[in-house]
Amino acid sequence: MDKQGLHKKIYARIEELPMLPVVVPRLLSLANNPQSSAGEMIGIIAHDPALTSKLLKVANSAYYGFPQKISDIELAVALLGYNQLKALVLSIGVIKNFPYRKQAENFSESGLWVHSLSVATVMQDMGRRFYRRDSSHDYLFIIGLLHDLGKIVLDQFFPDLFNEALERANASEHVKLHQAEWEIIGIDHSEVAAMLLTRWKFPPKIVQPVAGHHRVEGLAGESREDVALLRIASVIAQESGLGEDGNAAPSSMHPDDMEIIGVAEDDVAAMKTGLQAKREEIESFIAALA
């Protein structure tokens, strides 16, 4: 099947997925309004009791480690902060709305989410350390958590081909899953995830790094730093042994990516040690989503 035909087929399958809960597009609209307030966000979230319940369960998990129980959204805003809570709600809204049923034999949804949350954790921590001090870094959490969403789409709608790609990637340390996907399916999970997030009207600031994190051409544009950071965080998560991403071995760290962010080998080692120490907290977050 040619690329255009493949895209049409994937778009058709994506159209079968339900739209996100109304709270998510409303929050995305709010995120683009610099005049928005925490009160407006609380009012939007309160209209979705199921999402509110899930949000509070995650906020009370060991991942955040608050000594007091968070019993309402107002307290969650006070403790987590406006931007972090917004990132958390958007991420949970996507994950819990996805009607996923495991298909491929060599694929673990829980393992993928542990990997993805590990990447999100590293991205947010490194963004706070290496990015401008005066900017919010919470959008990096969304990028990290949703960057591999396309794997679930491929597993859901193209299970036989996706399983073949997984088998090829697991058979050799030199063949990565995204390469096997291109060879067997004709598209990789990063492009599929970007198609889905675009359909759900996520902003380019989130879609572009997700779309570009496996591209071999030089990085450019506003997403250059975010793509580099996503790649670095993914390798750190792989080397830390947290979760599963469908590859037999970790990817190689790109020196260019480290230079773009200003990260040294010692920084990578420290982030890896810190992430490994958070294993139980990360697993508690994923368990709270169940």
C-alpha positions in Angstrom: 0.0 0.0 0.0 1.4 3.5 -0.9 1.9 6.1 1.8 -1.2 8.1 0.8 -3.4 5.0 1.0 -1.9 4.0 4.3 -2.6 7.4 5.8 -6.2 7.2 4.6 -6.6 3.8 6.2 -5.1 5.0 9.5 -7.2 8.1 9.5 -10.3 6.0 8.9 -9.5 3.8 11.9 -8.7 6.8 14.0 -12.1 8.2 13.2 -13.6 5.1 14.8 -12.1 6.2 18.1 -14.4 8.3 20.4 -13.7 12.0 20.8 -12.1 13.0 24.0 -14.2 13.9 27.0 -15.5 17.5 26.6 -13.3 18.6 29.5 -10.1 18.0 27.4 -10.7 20.3 24.5 -12.0 22.9 26.8 -8.8 22.7 28.8 -6.8 22.9 25.6 -8.6 26.0 24.7 -8.0 27.4 28.2 -4.3 26.6 27.9 -4.0 28.9 24.9 -5.5 31.8 26.8 -2.9 33.7 28.9 -5.7 35.3 30.9 -7.1 31.9 32.1 -7.3 31.2 35.8 -7.2 28.3 38.2 -10.8 28.9 39.0 -11.8 28.4 35.4 -9.9 25.2 35.2 -11.5 23.9 38.4 -15.0 24.7 37.0 -14.3 22.8 33.9 -12.9 19.7 35.7 -15.8 19.7 38.1 -18.2 18.9 35.3 -16.6 15.4 34.8 -16.9 13.5 38.1 -15.3 10.3 36.7 -12.2 12.3 35.6 -12.1 14.2 38.9 -12.1 10.9 40.8 -9.3 9.5 38.7 -7.3 12.7 39.0 -7.6 12.7 42.8 -6.6 9.0 42.9 -3.4 9.8 40.9 -2.6 12.9 42.9 -2.8 10.9 46.1 -0.4 8.2 44.7 3.1 7.8 46.0 4.4 9.4 42.8 3.6 12.9 44.3 4.2 11.8 47.9 2.0 14.4 49.7 1.7 13.7 53.4 -2.0 14.8 53.5 -4.9 13.4 51.5 -6.0 15.5 48.6 -9.8 15.4 48.8 -10.8 18.1 46.3 -9.6 19.9 43.1 -9.0 23.1 45.0 -6.4 21.5 47.2 -4.9 19.6 44.2 -4.3 23.0 42.5 -2.7 24.4 45.6 -0.3 21.5 46.0 0.4 20.5 42.4 0.2 23.9 40.9 -2.0 25.2 38.1 0.1 24.1 35.1 1.1 20.7 36.5 -2.6 19.9 37.3 -3.6 20.9 33.8 -1.0 18.6 32.3 -2.1 15.8 34.5 -5.8 16.2 33.6 -5.0 16.4 29.8 -2.9 13.2 30.0 -5.4 11.2 32.1 -8.2 12.4 29.8 -6.4 10.8 26.8 -5.3 7.6 28.5 -8.6 6.8 30.1 -10.6 7.6 27.0 -8.6 5.2 24.8 -10.7 2.0 24.2 -7.6 -0.2 24.1 -7.7 -4.0 23.9 -4.3 -5.7 23.8 -3.7 -7.6 20.5 0.0 -8.3 19.8 1.6 -11.1 21.7 4.9 -9.2 22.5 3.4 -6.0 23.7 2.6 -4.9 27.3 0.3 -1.8 27.8 1.3 -1.5 31.4 5.0 -1.8 30.5 4.6 0.9 27.9 2.9 3.3 30.3 5.7 2.8 32.9 8.2 3.6 30.2 6.2 6.6 29.1 5.8 8.0 32.6 9.5 7.5 33.2 10.2 9.6 30.1 7.7 12.2 31.2 9.3 12.4 34.6 12.8 12.9 33.2 11.6 15.4 30.7 10.0 17.6 33.3 12.9 17.3 35.7 15.5 18.2 33.0 13.3 20.9 31.6 13.2 22.6 35.0 17.0 22.3 35.3 18.2 23.1 31.7 15.4 25.3 30.2 14.7 28.9 30.9 13.8 29.5 34.5 10.9 31.8 33.7 8.9 29.4 31.6 6.5 26.6 32.5 7.8 23.1 31.8 4.7 21.1 32.5 3.9 20.6 28.8 7.0 18.4 28.7 5.2 16.0 30.9 2.4 15.6 28.4 4.9 15.1 25.5 6.7 12.4 27.5 3.6 10.6 28.6 1.9 10.5 25.2 4.9 10.2 22.9 4.4 6.4 22.3 0.6 6.5 22.0 1.0 5.4 18.3 2.2 2.0 19.4 -1.2 1.4 21.0 -3.0 2.5 17.8 -0.9 0.1 15.7 -1.4 -2.7 18.1 -5.2 -2.0 18.1 -5.7 -1.7 14.4 -2.8 -3.5 12.7 -2.0 -6.3 15.3 -0.4 -8.8 12.9 1.9 -6.3 11.3 2.7 -4.6 14.6 3.5 -8.0 16.1 5.8 -8.8 13.2 7.6 -5.4 13.8 7.9 -6.2 17.5 9.4 -9.6 16.7 12.0 -8.1 14.4 12.9 -5.4 16.9 13.2 -7.9 19.7 15.4 -10.3 17.6 18.2 -7.7 17.1 19.7 -5.0 19.2 20.6 -3.2 15.9 17.0 -2.9 14.6 14.8 -0.5 16.5 11.0 -0.8 16.6 10.3 2.4 14.6 12.6 1.1 11.9 10.8 -2.2 11.8 7.5 -0.4 11.7 8.6 1.5 8.6 9.8 -1.6 6.9 6.7 -3.7 7.6 3.8 -1.3 8.0 5.1 1.7 6.1 4.7 4.2 9.0 6.1 4.4 12.5 4.4 5.0 15.9 5.6 8.6 16.2 3.8 9.7 13.1 0.7 7.8 14.1 0.7 9.4 17.5 1.0 12.8 15.9 -1.9 12.1 13.6 -4.1 11.2 16.6 -3.1 14.1 18.8 -3.7 16.5 15.8 -7.1 15.0 15.4 -7.7 15.7 19.1 -6.6 19.3 18.6 -3.5 19.2 20.8 -1.2 22.2 20.0 1.8 22.0 17.7 4.0 22.6 20.8 3.1 19.0 21.9 2.5 17.4 18.5 5.7 18.3 16.7 8.1 16.8 19.3 6.1 13.6 19.3 6.1 13.5 15.5 9.8 14.2 15.2 11.5 12.1 17.9 12.5 9.3 15.5 13.4 11.5 12.4 17.0 11.2 11.3 17.1 14.6 9.6 18.5 17.6 11.4 16.4 19.2 14.1 15.1 22.7 13.4 12.4 25.1 14.5 10.8 25.8 17.9 10.5 22.1 18.8 14.3 21.5 18.4 15.1 21.5 22.1 12.0 19.5 23.0 12.7 16.7 20.5 16.3 16.5 21.7 15.1 16.3 25.3 12.5 13.6 24.5 15.2 11.5 22.9 17.6 11.9 25.9 14.8 11.1 28.3 13.8 8.0 26.4 17.3 6.6 26.4 17.6 7.3 30.2 14.3 5.5 30.8 15.5 2.5 28.6 18.8 2.3 30.3 17.2 2.5 33.8 15.1 -0.6 33.0 11.8 1.0 33.8 8.9 -0.3 31.6 9.0 -1.7 28.1 9.0 0.1 24.8 9.3 -2.8 22.4 13.0 -2.6 21.8 15.6 -5.3 22.6 18.1 -2.8 23.8 18.4 0.9 24.6 19.0 3.4 21.8 22.3 5.2 21.6 22.5 8.7 23.1 22.8 11.3 20.4 25.7 13.7 21.2 24.0 16.4 19.2 20.9 16.1 21.4 23.1 16.5 24.5 24.8 19.6 23.0 21.4 21.2 22.2 20.2 20.8 25.7 23.6 21.4 27.4 23.6 18.1 29.1 26.8 16.3 30.2 27.5 12.6 30.8 27.4 13.3 34.6 24.0 14.8 34.2 22.7 11.8 32.4 24.1 9.4 35.1 22.5 11.5 37.8 19.1 11.5 36.1 19.3 7.7 35.6 20.1 7.2 39.3 17.3 9.5 40.3 14.8 7.8 38.0 15.7 4.3 39.3 15.0 5.5 42.8 11.5 6.6 41.7 10.5 3.1 40.4 7.9 2.4 43.1 6.4 5.9 42.8 6.1 5.5 39.0 4.5 2.1 39.3 2.0 3.6 41.9 1.0 6.3 39.4 0.3 3.7 36.7 -1.6 1.5 39.2 -3.8 4.5 40.1 -4.8 4.9 36.5 -6.2 1.3 36.4 
